[in-house]
Amino acid sequence: SGIRLDGATMYSAADLLSVPQSRNRLGRVVQDRTGLTGRYKMELEYKCTAPRPLDPGVLPDNSQPSLSTAIREQWGLKLESAQGAFKVFVVESAQRPTEN
């Protein structure tokens, strides 16, 4: 199992790495700052299992490298920490819809 992208831009790869499953493993949102504009075929062999087993008595499987290590080793991309703008929607209140 893993990630397979065909005709992907670096922007779309970064976007995919920012979905909640990847973001939880990486600990942050990913932005493309490579400057690369081409389209690429990319495959990442990485078993996307839950970070913690559902059974608290079972130890997590730490036999595979971290996601950032897999990205560096398989895609040749280095993820670097940086500050940037992050747009957020804040829900300040909620109400049940009324019938029309």
Residue frames relative to the residue before (quaternion, step in Angstrom):
aa qw qx qy qz dx dy dz
S 1.0000 0.0000 0.0000 0.0000 0.00 0.00 0.00
G 0.2387 0.7693 -0.5685 0.1673 3.54 -1.18 0.41
I 0.5985 -0.5380 0.4584 0.3771 3.51 -1.31 -0.47
R 0.0210 -0.7832 0.6214 -0.0085 3.57 -0.92 0.92
L 0.0149 -0.7841 0.6193 -0.0377 3.55 -0.77 1.12
D 0.0608 -0.7899 0.6100 0.0163 3.58 -0.89 0.91
G 0.8169 0.1025 -0.1160 0.5556 3.58 -0.56 1.14
A 0.3834 0.7493 -0.4598 0.2830 3.57 1.19 0.52
T 0.3533 -0.6739 0.6015 0.2434 3.51 -1.23 0.57
M 0.6312 -0.5023 0.4036 0.4319 3.58 -1.23 0.21
Y 0.5939 0.5661 -0.3592 0.4448 3.58 1.12 -0.66
S 0.6946 0.4582 -0.2891 0.4732 3.61 0.88 -0.90
A 0.6065 0.5334 -0.3586 0.4681 3.62 1.09 -0.60
A 0.6543 0.4963 -0.3072 0.4808 3.60 0.96 -0.86
D 0.6273 0.5379 -0.3273 0.4583 3.56 1.03 -0.81
L 0.6544 0.5073 -0.3043 0.4709 3.58 0.97 -0.86
L 0.6807 0.4785 -0.2864 0.4751 3.59 1.02 -0.76
S 0.6513 0.5061 -0.3151 0.4695 3.59 1.27 -0.08
V 0.4499 0.6567 -0.4842 0.3632 3.61 1.22 0.04
P 0.7019 -0.5166 0.2726 0.4077 3.61 -1.07 0.62
Q 0.6471 0.5255 -0.3485 0.4285 3.64 0.87 -0.80
S 0.7046 0.4309 -0.2596 0.5005 3.60 0.91 -0.88
R 0.6384 0.5436 -0.3262 0.4364 3.58 0.94 -0.91
N 0.6360 0.5264 -0.3357 0.4535 3.60 1.00 -0.76
R 0.6806 0.4760 -0.2871 0.4773 3.60 1.02 -0.74
L 0.7229 0.4286 -0.2439 0.4839 3.60 1.01 -0.79
G 0.4006 -0.7438 0.4516 0.2870 3.58 1.17 -0.51
R 0.7990 0.1389 -0.1061 0.5754 3.58 1.23 0.25
V 0.5822 -0.5477 0.4712 0.3729 3.54 -1.37 0.14
V 0.2884 -0.7537 0.5672 0.1645 3.60 -1.08 0.72
Q 0.0912 -0.7701 0.6304 0.0348 3.56 -0.99 0.94
D 0.4238 -0.6839 0.5313 0.2652 3.56 -1.10 0.69
R 0.0907 0.7748 -0.6203 0.0812 3.56 -0.71 1.11
T 0.3342 0.7775 -0.4728 0.2454 3.58 1.21 0.54
G 0.3574 -0.7234 0.5104 0.2973 3.57 1.03 -0.74
L 0.5118 0.6363 -0.4224 0.3935 3.61 1.28 -0.01
T 0.1760 -0.8237 0.5348 0.0669 3.58 -0.83 0.96
G 0.5242 0.6655 -0.4014 0.3482 3.60 1.24 -0.12
R 0.4363 -0.6361 0.5563 0.3091 3.51 -1.40 -0.09
Y 0.1288 -0.8258 0.5490 -0.0069 3.53 -0.93 0.98
K 0.3251 -0.6676 0.6244 0.2424 3.51 -1.31 0.46
M 0.0249 0.8251 -0.5572 0.0906 3.56 -0.53 1.20
E 0.0288 -0.7732 0.6334 0.0071 3.54 -0.98 0.89
L 0.0776 -0.7822 0.6180 0.0154 3.53 -0.94 0.95
E 0.2249 -0.7591 0.5989 0.1204 3.55 -0.61 1.16
Y 0.3064 0.7260 -0.5535 0.2697 3.54 -0.35 1.25
K 0.3192 -0.7489 0.5538 0.1745 3.55 -0.74 1.07
C 0.1879 -0.8083 0.5536 0.0706 3.55 -0.37 1.28
T 0.0920 0.7929 -0.5903 0.1196 3.55 0.12 1.30
A 0.6686 -0.4681 0.3761 0.4386 3.54 -1.28 0.21
P 0.5466 -0.6345 0.4241 0.3446 3.62 -0.96 0.78
R 0.7745 0.1449 -0.0855 0.6098 3.58 1.16 -0.63
P 0.4974 -0.6292 0.4899 0.3416 3.58 -0.99 0.69
L 0.5652 -0.6066 0.4363 0.3496 3.57 -1.12 0.64
D 0.6803 0.4297 -0.2691 0.5293 3.58 1.13 -0.66
P 0.3887 -0.7567 0.4689 0.2376 3.63 -0.48 1.13
G 0.6322 0.5463 -0.3353 0.4351 3.61 1.19 -0.36
V 0.6465 0.4968 -0.3130 0.4870 3.59 1.28 -0.22
L 0.3991 -0.7140 0.5244 0.2366 3.57 -0.90 0.95
P 0.5336 -0.6261 0.4510 0.3462 3.61 -1.05 0.68
D 0.4761 -0.6490 0.5157 0.2937 3.57 -1.23 0.58
N 0.0299 -0.8194 0.5717 -0.0310 3.56 -0.40 1.25
S 0.3511 0.7814 -0.4599 0.2338 3.59 1.19 0.48
Q 0.7041 0.4114 -0.2777 0.5078 3.61 1.13 -0.37
P 0.5936 -0.5732 0.4122 0.3862 3.59 -1.18 0.45
S 0.6403 -0.4937 0.4034 0.4284 3.56 -1.29 0.20
L 0.6457 -0.5168 0.3838 0.4107 3.58 -1.23 0.37
S 0.6578 0.5034 -0.3290 0.4534 3.62 0.91 -0.80
T 0.6264 0.5156 -0.3367 0.4779 3.62 1.07 -0.66
A 0.6443 0.5169 -0.3189 0.4647 3.60 0.96 -0.85
I 0.6393 0.5185 -0.3208 0.4684 3.61 1.00 -0.81
R 0.6665 0.4954 -0.3002 0.4693 3.59 0.94 -0.87
E 0.7200 0.4628 -0.2584 0.4479 3.58 0.83 -0.99
Q 0.7721 0.3764 -0.1964 0.4728 3.61 0.91 -0.89
W 0.7707 0.3193 -0.1810 0.5209 3.60 0.99 -0.73
G 0.4011 -0.7259 0.4720 0.2989 3.60 1.19 -0.34
L 0.5323 0.6108 -0.4092 0.4196 3.58 1.21 0.45
K 0.2222 -0.7671 0.5904 0.1164 3.55 -0.91 0.94
L 0.2562 -0.7555 0.5854 0.1444 3.56 -0.77 1.05
E 0.0656 -0.8021 0.5936 0.0020 3.55 -0.74 1.07
S 0.4761 -0.6606 0.5024 0.2908 3.56 -1.05 0.80
A 0.1323 0.7657 -0.6188 0.1152 3.55 -1.00 0.87
Q 0.4195 -0.6642 0.5438 0.2951 3.52 -1.25 0.33
G 0.1003 0.7904 -0.5982 0.0856 3.53 -1.10 0.71
A 0.6359 -0.5112 0.4074 0.4102 3.52 -1.31 0.12
F 0.0378 -0.7779 0.6272 -0.0035 3.53 -1.04 0.79
K 0.2523 -0.7813 0.5549 0.1343 3.56 -0.52 1.18
V 0.0560 -0.8006 0.5959 -0.0269 3.53 -0.90 1.00
F 0.2568 -0.7091 0.6312 0.1810 3.52 -1.13 0.73
V 0.1326 -0.7797 0.6090 0.0610 3.57 -0.89 0.94
V 0.2541 -0.7428 0.6003 0.1527 3.56 -0.83 1.01
E 0.1816 -0.8197 0.5379 0.0768 3.56 -0.50 1.20
S 0.7927 -0.0390 0.0075 0.6083 3.58 1.17 -0.42
A 0.1125 -0.7761 0.6172 0.0640 3.56 -1.27 0.41
Q 0.0405 -0.7746 0.6311 0.0007 3.53 -1.12 0.78
R 0.5343 -0.5897 0.4859 0.3614 3.53 -1.19 0.53
P 0.5085 -0.6408 0.4660 0.3371 3.62 -1.01 0.70
T 0.3898 -0.6942 0.5494 0.2537 3.56 -1.15 0.64
E 0.5212 -0.6213 0.4737 0.3434 3.56 -1.16 0.56
N 0.4206 -0.7103 0.5079 0.2462 3.57 -1.03 0.77
